[in-house]
């Protein structure tokens, strides 16, 4: 079975055990609630005596972080988020190389075993689209929620949620905003997941900028047409940046290119430096899920509109605190 089929057949499952599998599962009401909760967590986390109280909320519960693909931010921010709520955290890095997967164990079997150790939630990053939904089908039986931390070229819903929250926090709204998404839109799961969330806001306008061969895939474009979201594709930064409230840039996913030999060529099509920032409005923001390779020059980092090392990463930890509370069913 391929990942998409499995993901589709799993549509109902996430409603039952509070899994977080893909960004479409959130409706606007749920997003508004999540943002309010994240704002409250941020305010409490800023005060030392409140930090102690936050650590009581999931005191003694157990989180498993299982990563089959490389990760720094997602893994560490989930770890930090969990500990800030008092959870204990067990982590495997490079599970694809050092775990029993190398011996041929399926993700389903691994989940059966992990669930037997009694975790309160499992954060899973995997290299195959649909893996999180497959894991959820197993963990459902054990009543353990799965949080998809990126499944191949599929989805990365918690990243999309923190990205949407960052836009909301800066602009005070999502509706009416023009968002430029650029870089490797064909393989980047963060951009794909974010578009699904943005399409919940009927008046947003999207502009896609990607090298030939890395353009946003047809499934997403069909989704936008179906939901009557205005979008256009541009090839020049000059035609996109001046209209943007948000520029969301991504790296070329070298490891996912069907032909890796094209990397040097496609990776150098767009580079954002000080002159390109000059095309952007004063109140626009530049976002990036990170890791940044060379698509944004370090000279841009000190521009106050560049939020990838500041609000965006910080929001990752805060929103993951809110999400861990959600999947644990702890009332706020
Ligand atoms: C992204 C991912 O893993 O999809 N990183 C992240 O989680 N912030 C982006 C990437 O790898 O390019």
Boltz pocket constraint, residues with backbone or C-beta under 6 A from the ligand:
constraints:
  - pocket:
      binder: B
      contacts: [[A, 70], [A, 73], [A, 74], [A, 149], [A, 150], [A, 156], [A, 159], [A, 189], [A, 190], [A, 250], [A, 251], [A, 253], [A, 289], [A, 290], [A, 291]]
      max_distance: 6.0
